């Protein structure tokens, strides 16, 4: 599970065993977790985050989307 980015207590990472799925990241903070597709930036599934937190997470992922996609393709290529 390579960690790609940390910000404001959030950890962004991907699982190394998911190369056949579209590009995405997992975001955790405490016990809460969310899976976010990168193209387009949308929620795949979420557990434990409140609606306003999800909005903030999506904005954070969108801000770093290019870097996240680059890291995805570097890792899985």
TORPA-4810 file (N, C-alpha, C, O; in nm, 3 decimals):
<nodes>
NODE_1_0.083_-0.118_0.000_0.000_0.000_0.000_0.088_0.125_0.000_0.111_0.184_0.105_X
NODE_2_0.136_0.163_-0.115_0.220_0.283_-0.118_0.141_0.409_-0.082_0.036_0.436_-0.139_X
NODE_3_0.193_0.486_0.011_0.135_0.615_0.044_0.183_0.715_-0.061_0.302_0.724_-0.089_X
NODE_4_0.089_0.788_-0.118_0.121_0.882_-0.224_0.129_1.024_-0.171_0.212_1.104_-0.215_X
NODE_5_0.043_1.055_-0.075_0.034_1.194_-0.028_-0.030_1.194_0.111_-0.113_1.108_0.142_X
NODE_6_0.010_1.289_0.192_-0.053_1.313_0.323_-0.086_1.461_0.331_-0.008_1.548_0.292_X
NODE_7_-0.205_1.488_0.384_-0.247_1.628_0.398_-0.357_1.636_0.503_-0.456_1.562_0.498_X
NODE_8_-0.339_1.727_0.598_-0.442_1.754_0.699_-0.494_1.628_0.768_-0.614_1.616_0.794_X
NODE_9_-0.406_1.535_0.797_-0.446_1.411_0.864_-0.499_1.304_0.772_-0.531_1.194_0.819_X
NODE_10_-0.509_1.331_0.643_-0.555_1.232_0.546_-0.434_1.161_0.486_-0.330_1.222_0.463_X
NODE_11_-0.450_1.033_0.462_-0.348_0.954_0.394_-0.407_0.906_0.261_-0.510_0.839_0.259_X
NODE_12_-0.341_0.940_0.151_-0.384_0.898_0.018_-0.290_0.788_-0.028_-0.168_0.803_-0.023_X
NODE_13_-0.347_0.678_-0.074_-0.266_0.562_-0.113_-0.344_0.477_-0.212_-0.463_0.499_-0.235_X
NODE_14_-0.276_0.379_-0.270_-0.345_0.278_-0.348_-0.293_0.140_-0.310_-0.182_0.125_-0.260_X
NODE_15_-0.377_0.040_-0.337_-0.338_-0.098_-0.311_-0.263_-0.152_-0.432_-0.303_-0.127_-0.546_X
NODE_16_-0.157_-0.222_-0.409_-0.077_-0.274_-0.519_-0.147_-0.388_-0.594_-0.103_-0.425_-0.702_X
NODE_17_-0.253_-0.444_-0.538_-0.323_-0.555_-0.603_-0.447_-0.511_-0.681_-0.534_-0.594_-0.707_X
NODE_18_-0.457_-0.385_-0.716_-0.575_-0.336_-0.791_-0.538_-0.276_-0.927_-0.595_-0.174_-0.963_X
NODE_19_-0.446_-0.335_-1.002_-0.404_-0.272_-1.128_-0.507_-0.279_-1.239_-0.497_-0.205_-1.337_X
NODE_20_-0.607_-0.367_-1.227_-0.705_-0.383_-1.333_-0.827_-0.293_-1.317_-0.917_-0.295_-1.400_X
NODE_21_-0.829_-0.214_-1.212_-0.937_-0.117_-1.193_-0.894_0.016_-1.255_-0.775_0.039_-1.277_X
NODE_22_-0.991_0.103_-1.284_-0.955_0.236_-1.331_-0.873_0.308_-1.224_-0.882_0.274_-1.106_X
NODE_23_-0.792_0.408_-1.263_-0.712_0.480_-1.165_-0.797_0.537_-1.051_-0.901_0.598_-1.074_X
NODE_24_-0.750_0.517_-0.929_-0.822_0.564_-0.812_-0.726_0.571_-0.694_-0.615_0.518_-0.699_X
NODE_25_-0.769_0.637_-0.589_-0.693_0.641_-0.464_-0.787_0.607_-0.350_-0.909_0.624_-0.359_X
NODE_26_-0.728_0.559_-0.244_-0.798_0.539_-0.118_-0.752_0.650_-0.025_-0.635_0.689_-0.027_X
NODE_27_-0.844_0.701_0.054_-0.813_0.808_0.148_-0.865_0.766_0.284_-0.982_0.732_0.299_X
NODE_28_-0.777_0.768_0.384_-0.814_0.730_0.520_-0.782_0.844_0.616_-0.689_0.921_0.596_X
NODE_29_-0.863_0.850_0.719_-0.832_0.932_0.837_-0.901_0.863_0.953_-1.024_0.852_0.956_X
NODE_30_-0.822_0.817_1.048_-0.879_0.739_1.157_-0.941_0.613_1.102_-0.880_0.542_1.023_X
NODE_31_-1.064_0.586_1.144_-1.136_0.467_1.098_-1.214_0.491_0.969_-1.266_0.396_0.910_X
NODE_32_-1.224_0.616_0.924_-1.301_0.650_0.804_-1.216_0.623_0.680_-1.095_0.641_0.681_X
NODE_33_-1.284_0.580_0.572_-1.214_0.550_0.447_-1.304_0.583_0.328_-1.426_0.575_0.337_X
NODE_34_-1.240_0.619_0.219_-1.312_0.649_0.096_-1.225_0.608_-0.022_-1.103_0.620_-0.017_X
NODE_35_-1.290_0.558_-0.126_-1.222_0.524_-0.251_-1.271_0.624_-0.355_-1.391_0.643_-0.373_X
NODE_36_-1.175_0.689_-0.423_-1.210_0.796_-0.517_-1.152_0.765_-0.654_-1.031_0.747_-0.669_X
NODE_37_-1.240_0.760_-0.755_-1.194_0.747_-0.893_-1.125_0.877_-0.933_-1.162_0.984_-0.885_X
NODE_38_-1.026_0.868_-1.020_-0.951_0.987_-1.060_-0.995_1.045_-1.194_-0.958_1.158_-1.225_X
NODE_39_-1.072_0.971_-1.274_-1.112_1.024_-1.404_-1.253_0.979_-1.439_-1.271_0.871_-1.496_X
NODE_40_-1.353_1.059_-1.404_-1.346_1.186_-1.332_-1.335_1.163_-1.182_-1.352_1.051_-1.133_X
NODE_41_-1.306_1.269_-1.110_-1.294_1.261_-0.963_-1.434_1.244_-0.905_-1.512_1.338_-0.898_X
NODE_42_-1.463_1.120_-0.862_-1.592_1.087_-0.804_-1.574_0.980_-0.696_-1.472_0.911_-0.693_X
NODE_43_-1.672_0.969_-0.610_-1.667_0.870_-0.503_-1.704_0.732_-0.558_-1.807_0.716_-0.623_X
NODE_44_-1.619_0.634_-0.532_-1.651_0.495_-0.564_-1.726_0.433_-0.447_-1.829_0.368_-0.466_X
NODE_45_-1.673_0.453_-0.325_-1.742_0.407_-0.205_-1.681_0.480_-0.086_-1.566_0.524_-0.090_X
NODE_46_-1.759_0.490_0.020_-1.715_0.564_0.137_-1.774_0.503_0.263_-1.885_0.450_0.262_X
NODE_47_-1.696_0.511_0.371_-1.745_0.465_0.500_-1.686_0.553_0.610_-1.564_0.562_0.625_X
NODE_48_-1.772_0.618_0.685_-1.730_0.691_0.803_-1.707_0.840_0.787_-1.694_0.911_0.887_X
NODE_49_-1.703_0.890_0.664_-1.686_1.033_0.645_-1.823_1.101_0.635_-1.917_1.044_0.580_X
NODE_50_-1.832_1.223_0.687_-1.953_1.304_0.673_-1.954_1.371_0.536_-1.851_1.380_0.470_X
NODE_51_-2.071_1.418_0.496_-2.086_1.477_0.362_-1.989_1.592_0.339_-1.929_1.600_0.232_X
NODE_52_-1.973_1.681_0.436_-1.883_1.795_0.415_-1.737_1.749_0.407_-1.656_1.812_0.340_X
NODE_53_-1.703_1.639_0.476_-1.567_1.585_0.466_-1.543_1.526_0.327_-1.435_1.541_0.271_X
NODE_54_-1.644_1.459_0.274_-1.633_1.402_0.139_-1.611_1.513_0.037_-1.530_1.498_-0.054_X
NODE_55_-1.684_1.623_0.052_-1.666_1.738_-0.037_-1.522_1.788_-0.031_-1.462_1.817_-0.134_X
NODE_56_-1.468_1.799_0.089_-1.329_1.845_0.107_-1.229_1.746_0.048_-1.131_1.786_-0.014_X
NODE_57_-1.255_1.618_0.066_-1.166_1.514_0.012_-1.166_1.519_-0.140_-1.060_1.512_-0.202_X
NODE_58_-1.284_1.531_-0.200_-1.291_1.538_-0.346_-1.216_1.660_-0.399_-1.151_1.652_-0.503_X
NODE_59_-1.225_1.771_-0.328_-1.152_1.892_-0.369_-1.002_1.869_-0.358_-0.927_1.910_-0.447_X
NODE_60_-0.958_1.804_-0.251_-0.816_1.775_-0.233_-0.766_1.682_-0.343_-0.660_1.705_-0.401_X
NODE_61_-0.842_1.578_-0.372_-0.803_1.485_-0.478_-0.800_1.556_-0.613_-0.707_1.535_-0.692_X
NODE_62_-0.898_1.640_-0.640_-0.900_1.714_-0.766_-0.778_1.805_-0.779_-0.721_1.818_-0.887_X
NODE_63_-0.738_1.868_-0.670_-0.621_1.956_-0.670_-0.494_1.879_-0.705_-0.407_1.931_-0.776_X
NODE_64_-0.483_1.757_-0.657_-0.363_1.676_-0.677_-0.381_1.569_-0.784_-0.297_1.479_-0.797_X
NODE_65_-0.488_1.577_-0.861_-0.524_1.474_-0.957_-0.412_1.440_-1.054_-0.383_1.322_-1.076_X
NODE_66_-0.348_1.540_-1.113_-0.243_1.512_-1.211_-0.129_1.432_-1.149_-0.080_1.336_-1.208_X
NODE_67_-0.086_1.472_-1.030_0.021_1.401_-0.961_-0.023_1.260_-0.925_0.055_1.165_-0.938_X
NODE_68_-0.147_1.244_-0.880_-0.198_1.111_-0.843_-0.204_1.018_-0.964_-0.167_0.901_-0.955_X
NODE_69_-0.251_1.071_-1.076_-0.254_0.990_-1.199_-0.113_0.952_-1.243_-0.089_0.840_-1.287_X
NODE_70_-0.020_1.045_-1.232_0.118_1.017_-1.268_0.174_0.905_-1.181_0.238_0.812_-1.232_X
NODE_71_0.151_0.913_-1.051_0.199_0.809_-0.960_0.133_0.675_-0.990_0.198_0.570_-0.985_X
NODE_72_0.002_0.677_-1.021_-0.069_0.554_-1.056_-0.002_0.486_-1.174_0.031_0.367_-1.169_X
NODE_73_0.018_0.563_-1.282_0.074_0.506_-1.404_0.220_0.464_-1.385_0.263_0.364_-1.443_X
NODE_74_0.296_0.536_-1.307_0.434_0.495_-1.276_0.435_0.361_-1.205_0.516_0.273_-1.237_X
NODE_75_0.347_0.346_-1.108_0.346_0.225_-1.026_0.297_0.103_-1.102_0.355_-0.005_-1.091_X
NODE_76_0.189_0.121_-1.179_0.127_0.006_-1.244_0.176_-0.020_-1.387_0.134_-0.118_-1.449_X
NODE_77_0.263_0.065_-1.439_0.315_0.042_-1.575_0.440_-0.042_-1.573_0.497_-0.070_-1.679_X
</nodes>
